[in-house]
Amino acid sequence: MHPGAIGARAGAMRAGRSRAQKRHRELDKEIDALFQKYDLDHSHYLEREELARLLTDMNDGHPPTDGELQWVLYSADKSDGSLNGKVNRKEVKEGIKAWKSFRDNRSEIDAIFNKYDVSHSGSLNESELQAVLTDLNDGERPTTEEVQWVLRKADQADGVTNGGVDKTELTAAISLWYSHHSAHHDHHCCCLM
């Protein structure tokens, strides 16, 4: 490679790193501003009610359901390895990412959930979850043990175990299934040499 090309590539890499660092600093400022705005009691934590106000404002004035709030609170709170029922400044970033992802994918989540919640209970039971996983698996039915494993893990995604998978937990169930299926599929692959 020509020495001039190497220098140009290095310069482009520095510029890209500089832009990424600038975006990171801007995001940190936004998070700080949000945190200060919603930390009404100046406790350096967002309690449940304060987090609900933040999520409501992020959702065009529509408040999260109790289940959605619990899921975001738990997702954010556990991100630093400790659970205390409130969200600090570092954790709020994880909560915002989780809420945005859920909100941005809500129509797909709703469509899948509504298709498979044949009991209309608001929670997918084992057989309903098995139908979801079968469709995700191109019609190949997962084992009972696999379904029970996904159900058990996804049911804990919001920190509350209720024996089923609700809408917020459905994204966790799908992610668990794909990561399990990928690992299982890769494990059974062979090397030809």
ZIWOWO-V649565 format. One record per residue. N is the residue number from 1. PHI is phi in radians with two decimals (none if undefined). BURIAL is # if it has 24 or more other ideal C-beta (glycine too) atoms within 12 Angstrom, else .. D_LAST is the distance of its C-alpha to the last C-alpha in Angstrom with 1 decimal. Layout:
n phi burial d_last
N PHI BURIAL D_LAST
N PHI BURIAL D_LAST
//
This chain:
n phi burial d_last
1 none . 34.8
2 -1.15 . 38.6
3 -0.97 . 40.3
4 -1.14 . 42.4
5 -1.18 . 39.4
6 -1.10 . 38.1
7 -1.09 . 41.5
8 -1.14 . 41.8
9 -1.13 . 38.4
10 -1.10 . 39.4
11 -1.11 . 42.7
12 -1.13 . 41.2
13 -1.15 . 39.0
14 -1.10 . 42.1
15 -1.11 . 44.0
16 -1.12 . 41.4
17 -1.12 . 41.3
18 -1.11 . 45.1
19 -1.12 . 45.2
20 -1.13 . 42.9
21 -1.13 . 45.0
22 -1.12 . 48.1
23 -1.06 . 46.8
24 -1.11 . 46.0
25 -1.12 . 49.5
26 -1.11 . 51.0
27 -1.10 . 49.1
28 -1.05 . 50.3
29 -1.12 . 53.9
30 -1.09 . 53.6
31 -1.10 # 52.4
32 -1.04 . 55.2
33 -1.12 . 57.7
34 -1.08 # 56.5
35 -1.08 # 56.5
36 -1.11 . 60.1
37 -1.11 . 61.3
38 -1.70 # 60.1
39 -1.44 # 60.7
40 -1.13 . 64.3
41 -1.64 . 65.3
42 0.96 . 63.7
43 -1.55 . 61.9
44 1.24 . 58.7
45 -2.45 # 57.0
46 -1.76 # 56.8
47 -1.39 # 57.9
48 -0.88 # 57.2
49 -1.16 . 60.2
50 -1.18 # 59.5
51 -1.12 # 55.8
52 -1.07 # 57.1
53 -1.11 . 59.3
54 -1.05 # 56.5
55 -1.13 # 54.3
56 -1.09 . 57.3
57 -1.15 . 58.0
58 -1.27 # 54.4
59 -1.98 . 54.6
60 0.92 . 57.7
61 1.50 . 60.1
62 -1.61 . 58.3
63 -1.21 . 57.9
64 -1.21 # 54.7
65 -1.21 . 54.9
66 -1.02 . 55.2
67 -1.15 # 51.6
68 -1.13 # 50.3
69 -1.07 # 52.4
70 -1.07 # 51.1
71 -1.11 # 47.5
72 -1.14 # 48.0
73 -1.02 # 50.0
74 -1.16 # 47.4
75 -1.05 # 44.5
76 -1.24 # 46.4
77 -1.08 # 47.9
78 -1.40 . 44.7
79 -1.13 . 43.0
80 -1.78 . 44.5
81 1.57 . 43.7
82 -2.29 . 47.2
83 -2.01 . 49.2
84 -2.37 . 52.9
85 1.38 . 53.6
86 -2.56 # 54.2
87 -2.07 # 52.3
88 -1.56 # 52.7
89 -1.05 # 52.2
90 -1.22 . 48.6
91 -1.24 # 47.8
92 -1.07 # 49.7
93 -1.06 # 47.0
94 -1.15 # 44.4
95 -1.12 # 47.0
96 -1.13 # 47.7
97 -1.08 . 44.1
98 -1.09 # 43.7
99 -1.13 # 46.9
100 -1.09 . 46.1
101 -1.09 . 42.7
102 -1.09 # 44.4
103 -1.09 # 47.3
104 -1.18 . 45.2
105 -1.89 . 43.1
106 -1.00 # 46.0
107 -1.11 . 46.4
108 -1.19 . 42.9
109 -1.09 # 43.2
110 -1.04 . 46.6
111 -1.09 . 45.3
112 -1.11 # 42.4
113 -1.06 # 44.7
114 -1.13 . 47.6
115 -1.15 . 45.5
116 -1.74 # 44.2
117 -1.41 # 47.2
118 -1.18 . 48.8
119 -1.43 . 51.0
120 0.95 . 52.4
121 -1.58 . 52.4
122 1.48 . 51.0
123 -2.65 # 48.0
124 -1.41 # 44.9
125 -1.50 # 44.8
126 -1.05 # 41.8
127 -1.21 . 41.9
128 -1.17 # 42.5
129 -1.14 # 39.6
130 -1.04 # 37.4
131 -1.13 # 38.5
132 -1.05 # 37.5
133 -1.14 # 34.1
134 -1.09 . 33.6
135 -1.14 . 34.5
136 -1.14 # 32.2
137 -1.75 # 29.4
138 0.94 . 30.0
139 1.54 . 32.1
140 -1.46 . 29.7
141 -1.30 . 32.0
142 -1.26 # 31.0
143 -1.24 . 31.8
144 -1.03 . 35.2
145 -1.11 . 33.8
146 -1.14 # 32.0
147 -1.10 # 35.2
148 -1.13 . 37.3
149 -1.11 # 35.0
150 -1.09 # 35.3
151 -1.02 # 39.0
152 -1.08 . 39.7
153 -1.20 # 37.9
154 -1.17 # 39.3
155 -1.10 # 42.7
156 -1.63 # 42.8
157 -1.09 # 42.1
158 -1.87 # 45.9
159 1.44 # 46.7
160 -2.15 . 48.6
161 -1.69 . 47.2
162 -2.19 . 48.9
163 1.53 . 46.6
164 -2.57 # 45.4
165 -2.02 # 43.8
166 -1.57 # 46.2
167 -1.05 # 45.7
168 -1.19 # 44.9
169 -1.40 # 42.4
170 -1.08 # 40.7
171 -1.09 # 38.9
172 -1.14 # 37.6
173 -1.07 # 36.6
174 -1.14 # 34.6
175 -1.09 . 32.9
176 -1.05 # 32.1
177 -1.10 # 30.7
178 -1.11 . 28.4
179 -1.19 . 27.1
180 -1.16 # 26.7
181 -1.10 # 25.1
182 -1.11 . 22.6
183 -1.13 . 21.7
184 -1.15 . 21.6
185 -1.14 . 19.4
186 -1.12 . 16.9
187 -1.12 . 16.9
188 -1.56 . 15.9
189 -1.39 . 13.0
190 -2.04 . 9.5
191 -1.83 . 6.2
192 -1.76 . 3.8
193 -2.48 . 0.0
//
